[in-house]
Amino acid sequence: MQIVRSMGFPKMHKEESEKRDFLPGFFCDLASFNTEIVLEKGYGERLGFTERDYIACNKSIRFAEPESVYKCDMIIVLRCPEVEEINLIEKDSILISMLHYETRETRNLLFKEKGINCFSMDAMTNDQNERILVNYKGTSRAGSRIAFEELKKRTESFSLLDKDVIKVSIIGAGAVAANSAKAFEEFGDNEFLGTEKGLIIQMLPRTITQNESFLSNILEDTDILVDASKRPDPSKYIIRNRLLERLPKHSIILDLSADPYNTSIEPIQVKGVEGIPTGTLDKYVIEPDDEMYKEVPETVESLERRVVVSCNAWPGVDAKDCMELYGKQLLPFIEVLLSKGLDELDINSRNMYERSLVRSSLDHYFEHNKNKR
């Protein structure tokens, strides 16, 4: 049985605006385990917490430099570490993070090569294949709110629109799409109830998006176009760049999926809407002439442009609420890993969280997808 003697919690340094560290209360719930907890120096500071706040919740906590944090038996961090950080992780260690196996083929192979035991937070699902560790509401609401505010600002409180009805077109029919629709309904009610204006929300299933004639007619009257899709094949576009010419000039494209480009695989991985860049927590409103368009691969058409609202970490916009939720959702998984060895995990266990852990492992992903690679 592999015993976890230490747990490391590094900070995320990719963007200045990234604040998502687990809250002190999360570590209170881990105090009953005989496990050293190592937090990176400065952990939680951007959320307003001090070292004293964390140690008051759990006496097993100490603070250290990143190199020490990544040497722990188990490393837990929301966003996947960068390559130089992955190289600090020792063989047979456990990494729990948002790893997005389906769209990170190159990184998956690096984990396998280094012998790291990976469990992806976004792959932790129940027996009905519904995500357990997820913040659909936070993802959808943050992006939808910003897109709505940008349209309002750029059309002078919608007064410059030569129509009484604002139209939001959402690609997708899953939880992110549904929460986005709910958010827009609320924003529309707050803005237009009692006035002569209104808001229509329309969902675009595949029967529509696969037909360019249907899609073209819809785009002509769309004020906010939302990509909330989850594509089975990330090498395929949903909307080609040439069709964006049909969007009104004032339109906002909201990228909730925020899939990255990946030119290191063949065929390359692309975004659902061809030619748009991916934003960050530091910059999630992207103008048509923004320098970020230089990051779009040269083989991807990006001639037709509109204002894009995009972020590779949407829940991080409301960081404290996000981490309070993730802490509650993650705790049962950690409890399983602290009480059982990796070789004891059973996909047929009576414990739902244990079954989910097995399904979220990189080994399970490789086994399940070996015939697709």
N, C-alpha and C positions, 0 to 999 in steps of 0.2 A: 504493500500500500504506500503510495506517495503522499507524504505529509507536507502540508503547506505551513511552513514555519514563519513566513513573512509575506506581507502583502504591500505592494508598492502602488502609490497613486501619484503619477506625474501630472504636471500642468500641461496645458496645450499652448504652444507658442506661435502657431502659424499666423494668427492675426491679433492685433492689439485689442480688438473688441471682443475676443473670445474670453468669456468669464466662467464657463461652465465647469466648476469644481463641485464635488459632492459636499453637501452641507454638513455642519457638525452633528446634527441629529442622526444622520445616517451612521456615523461612527459610534454613537451611543448604542445602537442596535447590534454592533459587532463586539461590544465590550465583553460579552460572556465567553468569547473564544480565546483560547490561549495562543494568540497569534500576534507577532509584532507587526505594527502598521507604520509604514514609512511614507510620509508625505513630502513632496518637493517643497523646498523653501519658498515661501510666498503663497502657498496653497490657500485658496479662498479669499485672498486679500482683495481681489477685484470685486468680490461680492460683499465686502465690508466686514469680513471675519478676521480674527487674529489667531496666532498660534495658541494663545491661551484658551480661546473659544473651543478649539478642537481637543486640546489635552484635557480640558474640563469634562469632556464627554467620554474620553477613553484614555486611560493612563498608559496604554500600550503604544501610543502614538509618539513618534519622534520625527523631526524634520531633517532633511538631508539634501545634498546636491543630486541632480538628475542621474548621474552615473550610479549612485547607490540605490536610487529608487528602482532603476531598471534591472538591478541585480537580484531583486526579490523573487521568491518562488512563484508568486502570482502578481501580475501587473493588471491594473484596472484603470482604463482611461476612456473617455467617451469617444473621441475621434481617434482614428488609427494613428499610431506614431509614424513619424517620417522614417525614411530608410536608415539614416544615421542613428536614430534612436532604436530601431528594430535591431540593428547590429550590436547594441548593448545588451540585448536580452539573451540569457544563457539557454543552452540546449535543455530541453525537457521542462522549461518553465511554462507557465500558463499565461496566456494573454486574453483578456476579455475586453472587447471594444466593438465599435461599429465598423465591421470589416467589409461588408457589401461584397461577398464573394462573387456574385454574378457579374459584376462590372469591374473586377480588380484581378484579372487573371495573372498578370505579371507579379503582383504582390503575393498572391496565393502561393505561387511557386517559390518565392523567397522564403516564406514561412515554412514551407515543406522542407526546403533545403537546409534551413537552420534548425529543424527539429523542434519548433515551438508548438505547443499545444494550444490551438486557437479556438475560441468560442465567440461567435459573432452575436452581438446584442440584437442586431436587426433580423437575425435568423432564429431568435428564441420565440417559438410559436407554440400554441396549444394544439390539441389533437385535431382541431378543425382548420389548421394552418393559418390561424389568426395571430398576429404579432402580440406578444405579451409586453415586451419592453418597447414602448412606442409613445410618441407624443403627437398624434395626428392633429389634435386640436391646436397645439402650439405651432406646428409647422404651417397648417393651413391658415390660421387666423393671422399670424404675423405677416406672411406674404400678402394675403388678401387685403389686409388693412393698409399696407404701404402702397399697393397698386391702386386702391381706391383713392387714397390721399393724393397720389401723384396725378391721377386723372382729374381730380377736383382742382388741384393747384394749377395745372396746366391749361385748364379750360375756364379759369376764373369762376370757381364754384359752379361749374357745368353750364354757365350762362352762354358760353361761346358755342355750345353744341346746338346745331340747327335741328333739334328734335326734342321731344318731351320724354322719350324713353331711352334709358341707358341699357346697353346689352352686354352681358358677360357670357362668354362662351367657354365652357370647361371641357377639356379633353380628359377623359377618364371617367370611371364609375365606381372607384373604390373608396376607401375611408378618407383619403386625403381630398379627393374630389368632393365627397359629400360634406366634409367639414368646411371646405372652401365655399361651397354653395350656401351653407348655413351662415357663415360669416358675412358673405355679401348680402344675404337677406337682412341680417341685422343692421349692417351699415346703411343699406338702402332705406330701411324703415326709419332709422334715426335721421336720415337726411331728407327724405321726401314725403313722409306722412304729413298730410295736411297741405301739400303743395300741388302744383299742376304737373309735376314730374314723377317718374316712376322708374323701376329697375326690373329688367327681365334676366333671369338666369337660365341658360340652356346647357344641357349636358350633351356632348358629342360622342356617341358610341362609334365603334369601328365601322358600322354600316354607313356612317356619314363621312368619317375621316378617310376611308379608303376610296371615296368618290370625289374626285377633284371638282367636278361640276357642282355638286351639293356644297362642298366645302367653300368654294369660291364665292357662292352666293351668300353664305353665312358670314364669311369674313368681311364682306363689303359693309356690313352693318354691325360689326363687333367693336365695342369700345375697349373691353379688356379681354384678351385671349389668355386662357390659363392652361398650362400643361401640367396636369396632375396625373399623368399616365404612369403605368408600370409596364414597360414593353417586354415581351418574351424574347425579343431579339434586339439588343442595343446597337446593332450595326444598321438598323433600318430607321429611316425617318418616318415621322407621322405627317408633318407638314413641310414640304419643300420650300426653300427660300423664295423661289419665284412667286409662290402664292401669297407671300406676305405683302406683295405690291397691292393686293386687293384690300388690305386693311386701311382704314382712314389714317391720315397722317398723325392724328392726335392719339391713336390707339396705344395702349400699354400691353406689352407681353409679360405675363407673370409666369415665371419658371419655378414651379413648386417641386418638380421632379429633380431638378438640378443635377442630372447625370453628367459626368465629366466626359470630355473627349479623351480617347486613348489611341495614339498612333503607333504604339509599340506592338499591337496585335494586328492580325489580318483576317477578315476585313476590319478596318478601324472601328472603334466604338464612337458613336455620335450622339447628339442630343435629339430629343423628339422633334423639336422645331429647328430646322436646319439653319445654321449660321449665327445663332445667338451665343454670346459669351456666358460664362458662369460667374456670378458675383460671389462676394465674400461677406463676412460680418463687418468688415471695414468699408465695403463699398457694394451696396446691393441695388442701387439705382444707376443704370448704365445708359448714357446718352448714345445716340446713333454714331457720333464721331469719337467715341471714347477710345483711349489707347488699349483698352481690354480686348478690342476686336483683333488686335495683333496676335492674341493668344489662340484665336480660332485657327485650326489647321488650314494650310494653304489649299488643300484638296477639297475643302468644304466651302460651298458658295455662301457668301454673306453680303451680297450687293444690296439686297432689300433689307432695310433696317427700320426699327421703331425703338422707342424707349423700352428697355428691358429691366424688369425687376426680378432679380435672381440672387440666391444665396446658397452656398454649399453647406450651410448649417442653420437652417431656418429656426429651429427651436431655441437657438442661442440668442435670438433677439430678445426674448423674455427669459433670461438665464436662470434666475432664482426659482421661479415657478417650475421651470423645466427640470432642474436638478432635484427639487423636492419630489417630483413625480418619479423620476428615474431611480432615485434612491429606494423608494418603496417597492418599485417593480423589480429591482435587481436583487434585493436582499435574499429572497428565497433561493435564488440560484447560487449565491455565495455560500449560503448555509449548507447546500448539498455538497459543494466542492470542498468545504472545510471538514465535512464529516465522512467523506468517502474518497477512496483513491480513484484515479482516473481509470484504471483497469477494472474497477468495480461498477462503473456507470453502465446502466442497463436501459436500453431503449424500450424494454417491456416492463420497466419498474412500475409499481403502483403509485409512485410519486410523480405527479405531472411535471414538476420542475426538472426532475432527473431525466425524464423522457425528452423534454424540450432541450436540455443541455446537450444530449447526444445528437439531436437533430441540428443543433447550432454549431457543431464542431466542424473544423475544416476537413478532418478525416471523413466524416459522414458526407460532406459536400463532394469531395473527390470521388468517393465510392458511388454516390448516387449519380454523378455526372460523368463517370469514366468513359461512357460510350458516346458522349457528346463532344469530347475534346479531341 
